[in-house]
Amino acid sequence: MSERTGTRDIPLLPLRGLLVYPSMVLHLDVGREKSIKALERAMVDDNKILLATQEEVQIEEPDAEQIYSIGTVARVKQMLKLPNGTIRVLVEGLQRAKIEEFKSKDEYFIVSISYLEEEVTDENELEALMRAVLAHFEQYIKLSKKVSPETLTSVTDIEEPGRLADVIASHLPIKIDDKQEILETTNIKERLELLLGILNNEREVLELERKINQRVKKQMEKTQKEYYLREQMKAIQKELGDKEGRAGEVEELRSQLDKSDVPENIRTKIEKELERLEKMPSTSAEGSVIRTYIDTLLALPWTKKTTDNLDIKHAEDVLNEDHYGLEKPKERVLEYLAVQKLVNKMRGPILCLVGPPGVGKTSLARSIARALEREFVRISLGGVRDEAEIRGHRRTYVGAMPGRIIQGMKQAGTINPVFLLDEIDKLASDFRGDPSSALLEVLDPNQNDKFSDHYVEETYDLTNVMFITTANSLHTIPRPLLDRMETIRISGYTELEKLNILKGYLLPKQMEDHGLGKDKLSMNEEAQMKVIRQYTRESGVRNLNREVANICRKAAKLIVSGDKKKVVVTPKTVEALLGKPRYRYGLAEKEDQIGSVTGLAWTETGGDTLNVEVSILPGKGKLTLTGQLGDVMKESAQAAFSYIRSRAEELDIDPDFYEKNDIHIHVPEGAIPKDGPSAGITMATALVSALTGKPVRKEVGMTGEITLRGRVLPIGGLKEKSLSAHRAGLTTVILPKDNEKDIEDIPESVRKEMKFLPVAHLDEVLKHALSR
């Protein structure tokens, strides 16, 4: 059997968007597994392989029916493995061949082929056709910029008519279907005539384009020119079947712009960017930057808003359904709704919910959104220290993106969401800028109608947004930022409130989450109170929720393992499920103590009790302070010491006590740093008790700062401190006279069980605190 006649079996390499003619030498990049195996088989045999084009470019694994039946037998001349796993192959087209049968389709295609011989007709006629084809090709090169003039020189030297048709067809930017038709035409005369028709058609299109351009250059104004060029591009794409590339991308974006409701200034901005994008080559890196910018502007809500549900009864029901207590924040939301109902437009309020962790600040914001039937967006500001996180990056930077405010609005999809800025007190600042200063514009109702984001470059209106911020404490928030927000304090819960929350919210939710019905788990009130008192010590209910989940998990295990059909949790079984109690209920001393006073402190996690102990030792008047005290507490101790020295005789203390004794003041739990302006009277009382030998009443807790004249100054966080005193089992709280007005903020259930003694001078403190 000869080299180029008869039939033979040969591996097949399907090509995507590419076609190889006989006598062509070119490089191919092969990445598909089947194709690589077909190449390896060809190298084992005689370096021959059939190159046939698949009908659809998008198909990753084509079937036999999806590959053209006529292709080109080629010789593999060289193979090179690239770093990305693909193989670069140098092939030389040899002869047309037809697939007669697919012998194997598993690992790679093996086909039975028959070689196709070219049909030669009258040589004179072929010579005339060759000259006509060359003349048309020369005119095409002059009109088109897609083929280099050097190509004509190389083509003119070809004497074989069939090969001439193949080489010219390989240089033309025509559809694969047309190229395949030329490959399948074995009659040389018909092939040249087919090529002549294609060249003639292409030349006419180019001639038409040239004439139109000349006429447009003279007559059309700028707007008509832009319109005509777009129409011309569409017509050319339609003629050549090209729907890909930059033009298609711009057309899609224009369609989105027409359907969007962006303001006129933004529409003008997008149109300018589209003009720039249209002129850029598809390979330009800046094109993708402009595309991302346009996508951002189109995705932002400019006018779309949700309709507020202004039914106050509905809002009240939703808030009560989700949260127990929290009267002040709920009342503020209902007031906002009432005003909205009376006026058409109101600037969104900026609320700051301040309170210890676990009291429901974030979930309350989510409930407000549900009550108003608005979209809800939450961003966490904890640890944010780059101003660009708020205002965005300028578009000149690589990887520029909008700030979190604009990203949140894009996520919301409406101009009036409930926008939660979580942990606003955890903002940081460094050499990259101060994000808290950037928030001044966001949270100012008189400025945020023209909020400026560096990436968007156009002003954005935030007046319809209801901003809610959360914080654990206010002292870390810069004063100008705090001034723009309406502060609502959410203090810790009393034991009674925790019991109601556990009974009505936490336990039913955890039972549902763990697949436990009332027939499988029950927990009586005494057991619930034991968990609250002896297994948690917190202002919120987060740890309480964890302990309830722990009980549910252990109950589920007992039921599934078959040990019990129903778990009944009582105070006795709580220890079996949760282990030994972690906290002693009530921290009040069991007996009156000398030189030991229970102070009341406020921390970021709520109120707490703080014992201050004083020891008198023989020495020379040295004052020692231990327990990781901050500068403010050290100064309070010095002030208390100086006051007692100045009043020693009136207090029945030896006036020379400081010359004969060293005094050691210690605040237990030395590993925990402590500071704040409310421990003055506590230290003074402990000093007087230690120096006089008079014990301090065990049921008394106190808070207040002291001056050198013995005046008691006001403090903050009275509600949290009172709750901690109640939790610790104290029954009397001594507080500054100026804080008397804050007593009404303390829950009524706590006020009924405790006695509050406002004092203006240290003498009154000693009168109430020391046992007589």
Secondary structure, 3 states (H helix, E strand, C coil): CCCCCCEEEEEEEEECCCCCCCCCEEEEEECCHHHHHHHHHHHHCCCEEEEEEECCCCCCCCCHHHECCEEEEEEEEEEEECCCCCEEEEEEEEEEEEEEEEEECCCCEEEEEEECCCECCCHHHHHHHHHHHHHHHHHHHHHCCCCCHHHHHHHHCCCCHHHHHHHHHHHCCCCHHHHHHHHHCCEHHHHHHHHHHHHHHHHHHHHHHHHHHHHHHHHCCHHHHHHHHHHHHHHHHHHHCCCCHHHHHHHHHHHHHHHCCCCHHHHHHHHHHHHHHHHCCCCCHHHHHHHHHHHHHHHCCCCCCCCCCCCHHHHHHHHHHHCCCCHHHHHHHHHHHHHHHHCCCCCCCEEEEECCCCCCHHHHHHHHHHHHCCCEEEEECCCCCCCHHHHCCCCCCCCCCCCHHHHHHHHHCCCCCEEEEECHHHCCCECCECHHHHHHHHCCCCCHHHEECCCCCCEECCCCCEEEEEECCCCCCCHHHHHCCEEEECCCCCHHHHHHHHHHHHHHHHHHHCCCCCCCEEECHHHHHHHHHHCCCCCCCHHHHHHHHHHHHHHHHHHHCCCCCCEEECHHHHHHHHCCCCCCCCCCCCCCECCEEEEEEEECCEEEEEEEEEEEEECCCCEEEECCECHHHHHHHHHHHHHHHHCCCCCCCCCCHHHHEEEEEECCCCCCCECCCCCHHHHHHHHHHHHHCCCECCCEEECCEECCCCEEECCCCHHHHHHHHHHCCCCEEEEEHHHHHHHHHCCHHHHHHCEEEEECEHHHHHHHHECC
